[in-house]
Amino acid sequence: MAKYSIGLDFGTLSGRALLVDVSTGRELSTAVMEYPHAVMDEYLPDGVTRLAPDWALQHPKDYLEVVSRVVPEVLKDAGVSAADVVGVSIDFTACTVLPILADGTPLCFLPEFAHNPNAYVKLWKHHAAQDKAERINRLAEERGEKWLARYGGKVSSEWMLPKIWQTLDEAPEVYAKAAHFVEAGDWLTMQLTGRLVRNACATGYKAIWSKKDGFPTSDFCRALDPRLEHVVEEKLSGPILAVGDRAGEISESGAALSGLRAGTAVGVATVDAHVAVPAAGITTPGTMLIIMGTSSCHMLLGDKEVIIPGICGVVEDGIIGGYMGFEAGQSCVGDHFDWFVKNCVPAAYAEAAKAEGINIHKYLRERAKKLAVGESGLIALDWWNGNRSVLVDVDLTGMILGMTLTTKPEEIYRALIEATAFGTRKIIENFEQGGVRIERIIAAGGIAEKDEFMMQIYADVCNREIGISGSPQACALGSAMFGALAAGKAGGGYDSITEAAEHMAKVKDVVYKPNADNAAAYDELYAEYVQLHDYFGRGANDVMKRLKAIRKKVRS
Amino acid sequence: MAKYSIGLDFGTLSGRALLVDVSTGRELSTAVMEYPHAVMDEYLPDGVTRLAPDWALQHPKDYLEVVSRVVPEVLKDAGVSAADVVGVSIDFTACTVLPILADGTPLCFLPEFAHNPNAYVKLWKHHAAQDKAERINRLAEERGEKWLARYGGKVSSEWMLPKIWQTLDEAPEVYAKAAHFVEAGDWLTMQLTGRLVRNACATGYKAIWSKKDGFPTSDFCRALDPRLEHVVEEKLSGPILAVGDRAGEISESGAALSGLRAGTAVGVATVDAHVAVPAAGITTPGTMLIIMGTSSCHMLLGDKEVIIPGICGVVEDGIIGGYMGFEAGQSCVGDHFDWFVKNCVPAAYAEAAKAEGINIHKYLRERAKKLAVGESGLIALDWWNGNRSVLVDVDLTGMILGMTLTTKPEEIYRALIEATAFGTRKIIENFEQGGVRIERIIAAGGIAEKDEFMMQIYADVCNREIGISGSPQACALGSAMFGALAAGKAGGGYDSITEAAEHMAKVKDVVYKPNADNAAAYDELYAEYVQLHDYFGRGANDVMKRLKAIRKKVRS
């Protein structure tokens, strides 16, 4: 009798379930649901409370709705009984954080806080705590805090501590009421099991925690703000379990929510990107996985902890037990093209695409494909949503250069794609300069899956072969693997992630090989990118930050 | 019995006639016709001969069609007899140049040259002779040619000599066959009078000629290219007459073409921008006229010749007799917004504008108007068509910076408008640093006439009052004034341009006054503009030129 595991993958705009056969890795069914409130960046659900620039919130109610909808749906679609599901595990965007009561109730569910922005989920791309991140970085540098180097020398405004501090500062009543600040993935796992468990992956990468040294000291936190002195004990308590551990089992209320049977094994949550590494069969150093979606995440295993500037973090056991897990990222990839299509593509193109019966992205790509490398004369800096690696600076903004009166939309579109590829190459070179070798690249996520044109540009720009992860739902598959791991061999699953990977991981036959002529031509353009990258990104001309500061002042 | 004069104004895309009452300046009727071949920048009229990047040609047949259409039309519309027209004069874009036979036949009319791009009219914005301009500049600098300083230290690729040299180089057979290279305005005047006369305005500003020193020496021309040694005597012969002089009178064939009576006085042609200065009543130093159309032209009278880097030229008697005429320019203003609307405005906006029953420019302006200064966080360099003043470099390209995922089309639109205003402020400051005072600004042209939003931004950015020329057809009115001048008092016109201006020139009551808060906010943004202007424009990072060179190589 076949046994199954369910992976639950929560992205920026939707959540999905994937039902997988534990012994073969076969994906039987998948269901996806968009969050009804999507990303709230202008107003709260009340429609009147306005959000300042750089805010990005979500509603935790949406996550519960997704679970209650997609889990029953995959079971029904596949004709599988909940009794044959041995385990389930969740992966989630991070750091996506919310304040909750001790019983798990999100503060935004309380009527008194319904109109308080700080009571909602701060999504990973909430960037309004930049001043806090800067003060953390300044103080950590001054004090020589050794954890700073693990994160490439900079804490991001996207992380846990700046977001908590912003809440304390702007809404002390929310801070006071919160029993915990918790990653949304851990919160949702708690909704299934009834028990709060924090995952070492998100806690390590986003909350400045390490297995060896724990969190920043109370002394450091007090120096930041006296009110923060006990933030770790008071707001971040609870066991921190390793990736691959068992968080618990489905409770009665978890069963009512999900339709799974009480007692089913539940894995510790992970960060959505990281879980895709074993799903692509990567269990040793030397291969980089790039998850390409709205943003991109670059992950890599290493034998030893080395300090690399501008990466997002290095966390022991953070991706696969027994290795250092390195992470870097680009905060704007798919988002880039969506912005472009929504704001910059003329009616004539939209009509022509419609007439041809194709998606506007496809229409643009088909035209962009006909251009030779360098033919447009354009170059862009891919910083529409700041720069995560290697500059770690959310106050950087986008730039495009080279326009003439004959510049066409498909040329700009291609330049934006190339800019994200140059950004990836910068990350790769940064790792190698730091002594972490990269022999092979595997890409996963929607773009890797669907966009041959873009993948070929990446191969040409990076001058490396790029393989493609075998599952269109790499993250959900990874979570299903961790669900099987939570069950353990005795429970119908596996006892190690490598064992699970042997049976369940997948890589496609497709390999994008660099075209030598294009690679040579891109070398020349990449040199220009690097020069502009350093000029605008490393302090020679901080015009982007100054303009952003003016913008903020004017809008406030 | 009232007497009339006709001004013929030839712009980038169309030609127009304006019928004016000589004694009152009243504009009785106007007629306009678009050039059937518009600007040819991809193919010759044969539809198969492809043009390289940076080419911009026109067909001289179009100009003849315009004359034969619009002159009879204004007479008919106003119910005026050709017998009551005392004079006519032409203003034309410059340097817009064509090779002709001794009898005036354009070489492109000959079947043997119909497929030869170099036989057509090279429009002012033809930029494919950039290498020639650079060699002229280098040699002139090496030899210390004193005329170089008159032109701000740089000859532009838009001018006569680079364009002639390109023809010699690429199509020696066209060069050999040509009896003259001539400004289109002078050629068209020749079609009316039967006699070739060159105008001092275009010859001074665009052909490196001065009343005092003549053309560059044959020694200089030989050093450029031995084949050019006698270019002045062989290809640029003919009398050079001052602005305001009489070129001749309508010939029999000129009468057949235009419907005017043989013997009617014809003025010497002028450059379209310059002729608008007296039309706005400017006959003394201290007031700058800005003609704002597809490109912008800035003109100013001065008491003495001073050397100012980066201007287009200073020509004695070039605008008004008795003064030095200074000229500067921006090569992409209205073109900018047309490019944007054609290539970057999403379907949703086009539909919304349609639903509101307004033009898309108006729709964008209404949204852009609601933004506060600095609110968009954007800044642009207005170099989509190179930079004329003060950098004199057609190989510079556009740049925009500050985009985020919430950037909206109207924000980009406004940033482009602001960029052109910053460019104008740079020109004003450059004149003042050079010792030429500017107390007042008057604007003319389509944008000045119609776009209150843009004019207010210019007033705020420049922190000066801006008046508006009184005629919507300032150039054509200026030509009509020169037509009256050609007739002379005895012929029913005037004997001096100041006298003509007293009766015929016009300024509106409208004055745009700077808003102090906006002006202060713009000071901050302008400082950013200047820093980027100098970084990309003065050699710190020649990325724009390198990308343009790559583009050219790839496309050739």
Chai-1 contact restraints between the chains, C-beta under 6 A:
chainA,res_idxA,chainB,res_idxB,connection_type,confidence,min_distance_angstrom,max_distance_angstrom,comment,restraint_id
A,D335,B,L405,contact,1.0,0.0,6.0,A-B,restraint_1
A,W339,B,L405,contact,1.0,0.0,6.0,A-B,restraint_2
A,N343,B,P346,contact,1.0,0.0,6.0,A-B,restraint_3
A,N343,B,P409,contact,1.0,0.0,6.0,A-B,restraint_4
A,C344,B,C344,contact,1.0,0.0,6.0,A-B,restraint_5
A,V345,B,P346,contact,1.0,0.0,6.0,A-B,restraint_6
A,P346,B,N343,contact,1.0,0.0,6.0,A-B,restraint_7
A,P346,B,V345,contact,1.0,0.0,6.0,A-B,restraint_8
A,A347,B,A347,contact,1.0,0.0,6.0,A-B,restraint_9
A,A347,B,A350,contact,1.0,0.0,6.0,A-B,restraint_10
A,A350,B,A347,contact,1.0,0.0,6.0,A-B,restraint_11
A,A372,B,V554,contact,1.0,0.0,6.0,A-B,restraint_12
A,G374,B,I550,contact,1.0,0.0,6.0,A-B,restraint_13
A,G374,B,V554,contact,1.0,0.0,6.0,A-B,restraint_14
A,E375,B,V554,contact,1.0,0.0,6.0,A-B,restraint_15
A,G377,B,L547,contact,1.0,0.0,6.0,A-B,restraint_16
A,G377,B,K548,contact,1.0,0.0,6.0,A-B,restraint_17
A,G377,B,R551,contact,1.0,0.0,6.0,A-B,restraint_18
A,W384,B,M403,contact,1.0,0.0,6.0,A-B,restraint_19
A,W384,B,T404,contact,1.0,0.0,6.0,A-B,restraint_20
A,W384,B,L405,contact,1.0,0.0,6.0,A-B,restraint_21
A,N385,B,L405,contact,1.0,0.0,6.0,A-B,restraint_22
A,T397,B,G402,contact,1.0,0.0,6.0,A-B,restraint_23
A,T397,B,M403,contact,1.0,0.0,6.0,A-B,restraint_24
A,T397,B,T404,contact,1.0,0.0,6.0,A-B,restraint_25
A,G398,B,M403,contact,1.0,0.0,6.0,A-B,restraint_26
A,M399,B,L401,contact,1.0,0.0,6.0,A-B,restraint_27
A,I400,B,I400,contact,1.0,0.0,6.0,A-B,restraint_28
A,L401,B,M399,contact,1.0,0.0,6.0,A-B,restraint_29
A,G402,B,T397,contact,1.0,0.0,6.0,A-B,restraint_30
A,G402,B,L547,contact,1.0,0.0,6.0,A-B,restraint_31
A,M403,B,W384,contact,1.0,0.0,6.0,A-B,restraint_32
A,M403,B,T397,contact,1.0,0.0,6.0,A-B,restraint_33
A,M403,B,G398,contact,1.0,0.0,6.0,A-B,restraint_34
A,T404,B,W384,contact,1.0,0.0,6.0,A-B,restraint_35
A,T404,B,T397,contact,1.0,0.0,6.0,A-B,restraint_36
A,L405,B,D335,contact,1.0,0.0,6.0,A-B,restraint_37
A,L405,B,W339,contact,1.0,0.0,6.0,A-B,restraint_38
A,L405,B,W384,contact,1.0,0.0,6.0,A-B,restraint_39
A,L405,B,N385,contact,1.0,0.0,6.0,A-B,restraint_40
A,P409,B,N343,contact,1.0,0.0,6.0,A-B,restraint_41
A,E528,B,V543,contact,1.0,0.0,6.0,A-B,restraint_42
A,V543,B,E528,contact,1.0,0.0,6.0,A-B,restraint_43
A,L547,B,G377,contact,1.0,0.0,6.0,A-B,restraint_44
A,L547,B,G402,contact,1.0,0.0,6.0,A-B,restraint_45
A,K548,B,G377,contact,1.0,0.0,6.0,A-B,restraint_46
A,I550,B,G374,contact,1.0,0.0,6.0,A-B,restraint_47
A,R551,B,G377,contact,1.0,0.0,6.0,A-B,restraint_48
A,V554,B,A372,contact,1.0,0.0,6.0,A-B,restraint_49
A,V554,B,G374,contact,1.0,0.0,6.0,A-B,restraint_50
A,V554,B,E375,contact,1.0,0.0,6.0,A-B,restraint_51
